[in-house]
């Protein structure tokens, strides 16, 4: 509480003015950092004026300076806020527009299988037993809130031999091209869909993996059966060069997919155009898919590239999930309309096939980190051999995933062949011996059985 000036001795009053000025300065300093400091100083000035410590002229002068200082402070704060906000927005814009991702997976393990060539049994370090090893680089550039451009470069590699690129696991010598899995650019639009240009996967590749209970595993899954029956090949069926592919947005659960590959076979650049058309439908726990391929593949010796359709593939599949259990089934019809008498190759699957393929399976999650899978596969040979090259394969396995990035697995498979079968089949896709010999050993035509165990790491 302030004492009235009238109660103070006349000699003391002049001393109060410097003290008041000092108090005012201290108060202004104390409150300068707070939002309400200006108002509190104004109150103090009014009290000093009321008590007669300040004259009206002094009050007006100090109030004017206070208002000016407050305006300057507010202006500087606004500038600082705008600067920080602008810098933050610029950083966010740069981060949002460009995103670089390095990704991949690697799997290896041990295998042992019978009748891999004739009556020979083979065992040793397996290469890519669960899924193809891969290393990829993905660069995304956001054009606007709904549209992005994505460049993808992806290569296969062998953890057993260190080979990189096309057929790395198969030949072990890193045959060109290096970016065998993908070298493409995508335009991704939320309202309009995705358009792909370059070398990349087709719809068939996506469906083979999505609808196989064993997840298109290289060991005793849909992939080796599909290669045998002529609807899996890196030379145009599952991956293609010069590909233009369009995938629509989902319309009520339905996604349409189609593409064209202009001469999509390495070494056959100008001829052999491929066409793809299909789609996927998803409604809750149910999912179904269809893909149609009109492919022109090389055949004969020397290789000839036909203008007419060489391999026609119709792929149907569906799956349904009941809590912990997922069931799947599918049917694939492979035909060679150009060569009605085409037979399953006696030395390599190679895509030259006339066959009906049935497959079914189940995945049961015993625990969140432990699941069991079962797959059944049947190939009916439709060539003039009248079923001589039919095969029936059953495979089962366990997968333990203690961490998000790690899978540990064990699998068993058995294949039943007819006596006198001439077409080569292996339970291990593109299997090679664990020796210095790079030649293929997977030329067995007899019954086979084998076991595979290993680990896969995803990053």
Secondary structure, 3 states (H helix, E strand, C coil): CCCCHHHCCHHHHHHHHHHHHHHHHHHHHHHCCCCCHHHHHHHHHHHHHHCCCCCHHHHHHHHHHHHHHHHHHHHHHHHHHHHHHHHHHHHHHHHHHEEEEEEEEEEEEEEEEEEEECCEEEEEEEECCCCCCEEEEEEEEEEECCEEEEEEEEEEECCCCCCECECHHHHCCCECCCCCCEEEEEEEECCCEEEEEEEEECHHHHHHHHCCCCCCCCECCHHHHHHHHCCCCCCCCCEEEEEEEEECCCECCEEEEEEEECCCECCECCCCCEEEEEEEEEECCEEEEEEEEEECCEECCCCEECCCCCEEEEEEEEEEEECCEEEEEEEEEEECCCCCCCCCCCCCCCCCCCEEEEEEEEEEEEECCEEEEEEEEEEEECCCCCCCCCEEEEEEEEEECCCCCEEEEEEEEEEEECCCCCCCCCCECCCECCCCCCCECCCCCCCEEEEEEEEEEEC
